[in-house]
Amino acid sequence: MGYHHLALAAKDMKAIHQFYEGVMGFELVKTEVAPVPTGGWAKHFFYRMEDDSKFIAFWEMHDVPGTEDFHTNISKGAGVPDQINHIAFDVPDEATFERRKNQWMDAGYDVLELDHEWCRSIYTKDPNDNFVEFCITTGAFTKEDRDFAIGQLTATEPSFSKPPVKMEIHKGKKAAAE
């Protein structure tokens, strides 16, 4: 079972639209506009990711009490480092992984690439200042992986994982969101 959509608040829907449709290639397919029960009103924008069962959505709020100075960065809002809360999208193969990396760089975004040996990831930041990731699973999970994971549920001392075998920063090719 997957999720239907992830919904996040936005302050600059024009920048969000340019990134998620213009750079990411997700199509804006639906917007709901309605009053908010606590006051004010909002627009809820839905971007199709793969098909009509997977979306990322954004709220644009107007005159909603208590939203005058909210964080759009989900990690800052929670009081944790930027990389903790992030949005990770899957890619089916290496060609798509490379295409997505080049897509970001061509749009002017810097890209962090990590190879964890069981998956490869690329990261950049969206206009909400959130880390966005594309990830491809490259390995299989073993009984030892499962045993380690279960053991970490109750471990009180760290047993650190191996660091990524590759960490590289790719610079964007032009200024993002000009």
C-alpha positions as CSV (number, residue, x, y, z in Angstrom):
1,M,0.0,0.0,0.0
2,G,1.3,3.5,-0.9
3,Y,0.1,6.8,0.1
4,H,-2.4,8.9,-1.9
5,H,-0.9,12.3,-1.3
6,L,1.4,14.3,0.9
7,A,0.1,17.8,1.7
8,L,2.3,20.7,2.7
9,A,1.7,24.4,3.3
10,A,3.3,26.9,0.9
11,K,4.0,30.6,1.0
12,D,4.9,31.1,-2.7
13,M,2.7,28.9,-4.9
14,K,4.2,30.4,-8.1
15,A,7.6,29.1,-7.1
16,I,6.2,25.8,-5.9
17,H,4.4,25.4,-9.3
18,Q,7.5,26.3,-11.3
19,F,9.5,23.7,-9.3
20,Y,7.0,20.8,-9.0
21,E,5.5,21.1,-12.6
22,G,8.3,22.9,-14.4
23,V,11.3,21.1,-13.0
24,M,10.0,17.9,-11.4
25,G,7.5,17.3,-14.3
26,F,4.5,16.6,-11.9
27,E,1.3,17.9,-13.5
28,L,-1.1,20.2,-11.6
29,V,-4.5,18.4,-12.1
30,K,-6.8,19.6,-9.4
31,T,-7.3,22.6,-7.0
32,E,-9.9,22.7,-4.2
33,V,-10.8,26.2,-2.9
34,A,-12.8,26.4,0.3
35,P,-13.2,28.3,3.6
36,V,-11.1,27.1,6.5
37,P,-13.2,26.2,9.6
38,T,-11.1,28.4,11.9
39,G,-11.4,31.4,9.5
40,G,-10.0,32.6,6.2
41,W,-9.8,30.4,3.1
42,A,-7.4,28.2,1.3
43,K,-6.5,26.7,-2.1
44,H,-5.4,23.1,-2.1
45,F,-3.3,22.3,-5.2
46,F,-2.8,18.6,-6.3
47,Y,0.2,17.6,-8.6
48,R,0.0,14.1,-10.2
49,M,3.2,12.2,-9.8
50,E,2.7,8.9,-11.6
51,D,-1.0,8.3,-12.0
52,D,-4.3,9.3,-10.5
53,S,-3.5,7.6,-7.2
54,K,-0.2,9.4,-6.3
55,F,0.0,13.2,-5.6
56,I,1.9,15.8,-3.8
57,A,-0.3,18.7,-2.7
58,F,0.2,22.2,-1.4
59,W,-2.0,24.6,0.6
60,E,-2.0,28.3,-0.1
61,M,-3.7,30.0,2.8
62,H,-5.5,33.3,2.9
63,D,-6.4,35.2,6.1
64,V,-6.2,32.0,8.2
65,P,-5.7,32.9,11.8
66,G,-2.3,31.9,13.2
67,T,-0.6,31.4,9.8
68,E,1.1,34.8,9.6
69,D,4.6,33.5,10.3
70,F,4.6,29.7,9.7
71,H,7.6,27.6,8.6
72,T,7.3,25.8,5.2
73,N,10.4,23.8,6.0
74,I,9.0,20.7,7.7
75,S,12.2,20.1,9.6
76,K,12.6,23.7,10.9
77,G,8.9,23.6,11.9
78,A,9.6,20.5,14.0
79,G,12.9,21.9,15.4
80,V,15.1,19.3,13.8
81,P,18.0,19.5,11.3
82,D,17.0,20.0,7.7
83,Q,17.8,16.5,6.5
84,I,15.7,14.7,9.1
85,N,12.2,15.4,7.6
86,H,12.4,15.2,3.8
87,I,10.3,14.1,0.8
88,A,11.7,11.0,-1.0
89,F,10.4,9.9,-4.4
90,D,11.3,6.6,-6.0
91,V,12.9,6.1,-9.4
92,P,12.6,2.8,-11.2
93,D,16.0,2.5,-12.9
94,E,19.5,4.0,-13.3
95,A,18.5,5.9,-16.5
96,T,15.7,7.7,-14.7
97,F,18.0,8.4,-11.7
98,E,20.5,10.1,-14.0
99,R,17.7,12.0,-15.9
100,R,16.3,13.3,-12.6
101,K,19.8,14.4,-11.5
102,N,20.4,16.2,-14.8
103,Q,16.9,17.8,-14.7
104,W,17.7,19.4,-11.3
105,M,21.2,20.6,-12.4
106,D,19.9,21.9,-15.7
107,A,17.3,24.0,-13.8
108,G,20.2,25.4,-11.7
109,Y,19.8,23.4,-8.5
110,D,22.8,21.9,-6.7
111,V,22.5,18.2,-6.2
112,L,23.9,16.0,-3.4
113,E,24.4,12.4,-4.5
114,L,24.9,9.6,-1.9
115,D,25.5,5.8,-2.5
116,H,24.5,3.9,0.6
117,E,25.3,0.5,-1.1
118,W,21.7,-0.6,-0.7
119,C,20.2,2.5,-2.4
120,R,21.4,5.6,-4.2
121,S,19.9,9.0,-3.5
122,I,20.1,12.5,-4.9
123,Y,18.9,15.5,-3.0
124,T,18.1,19.2,-3.6
125,K,15.9,21.8,-1.9
126,D,12.4,22.9,-3.1
127,P,11.0,26.4,-2.8
128,N,9.6,25.6,0.6
129,D,13.3,24.9,1.7
130,N,12.6,21.2,2.2
131,F,15.0,18.5,1.1
132,V,13.6,16.6,-1.8
133,E,15.1,13.2,-2.8
134,F,15.0,10.8,-5.6
135,C,16.0,7.3,-4.5
136,I,16.6,4.0,-6.2
137,T,17.0,0.7,-4.3
138,T,20.1,-1.1,-5.6
139,G,20.5,-4.0,-3.2
140,A,18.6,-6.7,-1.5
141,F,17.8,-6.9,2.2
142,T,19.3,-9.8,4.2
143,K,18.4,-11.6,7.4
144,E,21.4,-9.7,9.0
145,D,19.9,-6.4,7.9
146,R,16.6,-7.4,9.5
147,D,18.2,-8.6,12.7
148,F,20.2,-5.4,13.0
149,A,17.1,-3.3,12.4
150,I,15.1,-5.2,15.1
151,G,18.0,-4.9,17.5
152,Q,18.1,-1.1,17.0
153,L,14.6,-0.8,18.4
154,T,15.9,-1.3,21.9
155,A,19.6,-0.5,21.6
156,T,20.8,2.2,24.0
157,E,24.3,2.6,22.6
158,P,24.9,3.4,19.0
159,S,26.2,0.8,16.6
160,F,26.9,3.1,13.6
161,S,26.2,2.0,10.0
162,K,28.9,2.3,7.4
163,P,29.2,5.7,5.8
164,P,28.0,6.2,2.2
165,V,30.5,4.8,-0.3
166,K,30.1,7.8,-2.4
167,M,29.2,11.4,-1.6
168,E,29.3,14.0,-4.3
169,I,27.9,17.5,-4.8
170,H,26.9,18.4,-8.4
171,K,26.6,22.1,-9.1
172,G,23.5,23.5,-10.9
173,K,24.1,24.8,-14.4
174,K,22.2,28.1,-14.1
175,A,20.5,30.2,-11.5
176,A,17.5,28.4,-10.1
177,A,14.1,30.1,-10.1
178,E,15.2,33.2,-11.9
